[in-house]
Amino acid sequence: MQIEFASSERSTVGIEWEVAIVDRATGELASVGDRVLDELRAPDGSPHPSITHELLTNTVELVSGVHHRVADAVADLEGQLAGVRAVLERLGDYDLVCSGSHPYSQWYDQRLSDTPRYRKLIERTRWWGRNMMIWGIHVHVGLDDRDRALPILDGLLAYVPHLQALSASSPFWAGVETGYASNRALMFQQLPTAGLPYPLADWAAYERYVDDLVRTGVIEDHSEVRWDIRPSPKWGTLEVRVCDGVSSAAEVAAIAALIQCLVEWMGDELDAGRTLTVLQPWYVRENKWRAARYGMEAEIITDVAGTERLVGEDVADLVTRLVPVAERLGCGPELQSVRLMLERGASYQRQLAVAHAADGDLRRVVSHLAEELREGAPIDAA
């Protein structure tokens, strides 16, 4: 099977941001996404070009255009967010939030989007699929050479715990404090073809992998390979999907800048004829679990020798190393915002602090998430 990889300009960036709709009075998820999308249709009835549906009708997905600078991609998303918010104001007493999971809504109360793709997914995955009350951000970075996709993907796997810990925002599940910083990470990997990618030697091996799955009825095409990091042949990008949903535009920008810089830096390394560091698959898997469980307190494995280090310390050094790359890409301020995330704590930490201050009232957590999304920046728990 031949899979064409679209032409793309190196290190351009696009971002997808899944946001959830909640009832302002109860904080419960509200299944009115289909009504929002209808309101956003053009006069000729065509759908909005950038705001789309997701698996559940309590969600809309904002999709930026292709940009050279992270700041421009995030501004694109913020404009779309304002448009959705304006529609919700007309429809009723609703608000918007983003996190990896909702603190207390139940899966069986949610409505599915009525599309053949999603019906097929749920028919196959049943209980696990219906439990997918999860939200994330996906960051696409352009590649100008298809044959670099898998080498850079393999290199990026060493940074899965960094990205997962920074974005971790799903400490609650159906009203339960799970003890995990990112419960979403472990929930999502239950789906077929989701989770960490397999080691594949080259593009031809990737094509054989997809062909195997198509021939055996696992998937219909490569877009159903839902790895944490995957090639996106349609767009000519690497797509990083490991992150939980984050509750503010400032955090989206910081994480997107980190990803854009990592991909560009790895491209530089390949240009110089150097080989990227690729961790053993069992280290990658362990790192993912540690970041999901412990978040910013995770001790991660940083090299093939098994050296361990606190993830936050490694993130801080990584930001320093990437400063020249960020300056070249025009995302210096956004990359430095990663340091603010380290200082102020990840979303899961803020959510836990709010819940504990409110004697376990998770409605306060939803209100806090909504306030952060409105403000565009993290807010300290009061």
N, C-alpha and C positions, 0 to 999 in steps of 0.2 A: 504494500500500500504506500503510495506516494502522498506526503502531506506537504503542501506548499506553505512556505513561510513568507508572509507579506513583507514588502519593502518597508523599512522603518528608519527614521533618523535616530542616530545613536543618542541614548540617554534623554530622549524626550520622555515626558511623564504624563500619565493619566491616572485618575483616582476614582474608585467606586466607593460610595459611602451609604451603607444601609442604615436607615433611621426608622424607629418604631413610633407609632401613634398611640397615645394613651388618653384615657378620659381624665380630665383635669380634676374632677371631684374625687374619684376613687383611686386614680393611679393605675387602674387596670388597662391592659391592652385593648385597643378599640379597632374593630375590623371595618374600617372605613376607607382603606387605601384605594379600593376600586372606585369609590365616589370621588376621591381626590383626583385620581387619574382621569376620570371622566370630565371633571371641571377644568382640567389642564389641557384638554384637547383643543386643537386649532379650530377656527371657524368652519373649516371644511371637514371636520370630524377626525382628522388624523391625530395620532397620539403624540404626546410631547416627545421631542427628539432625544431628550436626555434624562427624563425622570420616568422610571419604569416600575413595574410590579415585581414582587418577589414571591417566594413560596407561600407565605401567609399574607392575608389581606390586611393585617395590622401594620404592614411594612411598605415603604417606598424606597427605591434605590436611586440615589443621585449619581450621575455618571458625568465626569468632567470631559471636556474635549482634550485633544492632544496639545500639550504645552511644553515649552522649553524650561520654564521656571516653575518650581513648586508653588510659589506664591500666587501665580496666575491660575494654576489648577485649583487651588483652594478657594480663591476668589470666585471662580466659576461655580464651585459647589455652594458657596455661601449665597450666591445669587439664586440658585435653585432652591436652597433651603428657605429663603425668604418667600419665594413663590408658593411653596407648599404651605408655609405657615399662614400666608394670606388666605389661601383656600380654606384651611381649617378654621380660621376665624369666622368665615362665612357659614361653615357647616354646623358649628356648634362649639361646645366647651371642651376643646381638645388641645393637647400639647404634644410636643415631640421630645423624644429622648434617644440616646444611643448608648448602648453598653453591650457586652458580650451576651448577656442574658437579662431577662426581666426578673426582678427580685421575687415576685410571688404569683404572677399569673399562671394559669394551668393550661397545659397543651390541649386538653380536650375541649376547651372553650374557644379555640381559635378556628377561623375559617381558612380553607385553602384557596389559593388562586386557581381558577378553573381553566387550566391549559393542559393540552395533551402531555407535555413534557413533565409537568409536576404531578399529574395523575399517575403517569407511569412510574415515577420515582416513589410515590407513596404506596402504590400497589406492590412494588417490589420490597420496600424497606419496612412497611407497616409501622409497628410501634416505635422503632428507632426513628423512622422518618417523621412521624407525627410529633415526636418530641423535639424536633429541630426548631425550637424557639430561640434562635441564635442570630446574632448580628455581627458583622465584621466590616473591615475596610480592606479593599484590594488595591494594590498599587502596581501599575504597569510601567515598565521602563523599556524604552525602545532599544533594539539591537540592530546593528547594521550588517550583521553576519549571522546567518542561521546556525553555522557550525560552532558558534560561541555559546549558544543557548544552554546546552547541557553542561559544559565545563563551568560556566558561571553559576548555574543552578547548584551543581555539586559544591562549589565554594560557598555559596550562600547558606547552605545547610548548617555550617558552623555558627551562623548568627541567628538561627531559629530561636534559641532561648533568649537572646537579647531583645528581639522584636516581640516575642510573646510576653516576656516579663514587663516590658515598657507599656504594652497595650492592654495587659490583663485587666479585665473589667467584669468578670462573671463569677463573683464569690458566692452568689445565692442562686438557688434553683428551686422553683415552685415553693417558695417560702422557707426553704432550709438553708442555713449557712453551711456550705459544703466542706469548708476547710481547704478549698482550692482557690488559688488566685484566678485561674482560668478554667472553670468547669467546661466552658464551651469547647476548648481545645480537645478534650477527651470525648465529649459528646459527638462532635462533628466527625471524628475519625472512625466512628462506627459505620458510616455509610460506605458502601462499596466504592472503591477507587479513590476514597478520600484519605487524608493523612499524609504521611511522609512519602516522597517518591522512591521508586526503586532505582538502584544504581544502573545506569545505561551508558554504554561505552561511547555512542555517537548517535547522530540523527537517524541513521539507518536502523539502529537498535530501537529507538523510540518509535519509528514507523512500524517495525515488526511487533512491538508491544501493543500498539493501538490496533493493528490488524488482528492479532490474536483475540483481543477483547471483542472486536466487532464480529469476527467469525463465530465466536462462542456465545453471542447474544448478551454479553455483559453491558455493552454500550452501543450506541448507534454511530457516534463519531467522537473525535478527540476532545470536543468541548465538555464531554461528560467525565473526563478524567479530572477529578477535583482535588488534586494534590495541594499540600500547603504552599508549595512553590511549583509553578508549572510553566512550560512554554505556552504562549498563546499565539498559535500560528496565524489566526485570522488578522491579528493586529501587528504581528512582527515584534512581540514583546516577551519579556519575562514577567510573569504575574505573581506577586507575592501575596498570598491569601492567608497566612498564618495568624494575622493579628485579630484580636478581639475588636469589636466596635468601640470607638472612643468618643467621649461625650463632648468634645470641643474642637473647633476648627484649628486652634493653636496646636493641639496634640496631633491632629491629622497631618498638619504641615510638618511638624517635627519628625514624625515617623516616616512620612513620605520622603523627606530630605535625607534621612539616614539611609533609606533603601536606595534612592537614586544615587547617592554618593558611593554606596557599596558596589553597586553594579558598574558604575563608571570606573572606580578604582580597580576592580577586577579586570575590566577591559584594558586598563593601563598596564596591569601586570602581564596580561597575555601579549600585549603589544611589545613589551620588553623581553619576551621570550621566557618569562618565568612561569613556573607551574604553581597553580593555586593550591593552598592547603585544603585537603579533603579529609574530614574526620571519618573514622570507622563508623559504619551504619549503626552499630550498637551504641556508640557514644552519642550519635545524633539523637537516637530514640530516647536514651536516658536523659539527655539534656532537655528534650521537649517535655518529658514528664516532670523533671525537677522544676522547670519554669512554670508549668501549669500548676503544680502543687504549691510551690513556695514563692513564686513571683519574684520580687526584687530581693528576697532573702535567699534565693537559690545559689548554691555553689555549683558552678557549671564546669564541664571539662572543656579546656580551651585548645588543646593540641593533641597530636597523635600519640604523644608520650603519656597522656593521662593527667597533665597538670590541671589542678582545680583552682577556681578563683570565684569570688563573689561576683555575680553578674553585673551589679551596678558599677563596681570598680572597673570591670572590663569595658562596659559601655562608655564610661568617662574617658578612658584611654583611647577607645575607638574614635570618639568624637574628635579628640586632639589630632589623631592620625589623618582624619579625613578633611581637616580644615582646608588644605590647599585645593582639594577636589571640589569642596563646596564653593569656594571662591570662584573657581572656574565655571561652575554650573549656575552661579547666581543664587545659591540657597544658603549662604552663610548664616544669616540670622535664624532661619528655620532650623538648621542643624544645631546651633547653639541652644535652641529651645529644648533640646533633649536634656541639657544640663538642668534646666528648670524642672523638667519632669522628675529627674533624679532627686532634686531637692524637695519638691512638694509632694512626691509620692504618686504612684500609679492610681488609676481610677478605682481598682479593687480596694486599695488602702483607704481612699477617701470614703467609699461606700460603707466599708466596715466601721469607720470612725463615726459616720453619721448615724448608722443603725445603733451602735452602742450608746451614743449620746442620747438617742431617742428611746432608750429602753427597749430596743428591738422592733420599733414601729417602722416597718419597711416602706410605708407610704412616704416617710420623710426621705428615704433614699431616692424614690422616684422623683419627688419634688426637687431634690438636689441635682439630679441628673438633668432635669428639664431646665433648671436655672443655669447650669454650666453650658448647655447647648445654646441657650439664648445669649449668654454673655460671651461665648466664643473662647473661653479660657477656663482652666481649672479653678475651683473655688475651695478654699480651706473649709473643712467641716467645722461648723459652729457648735 
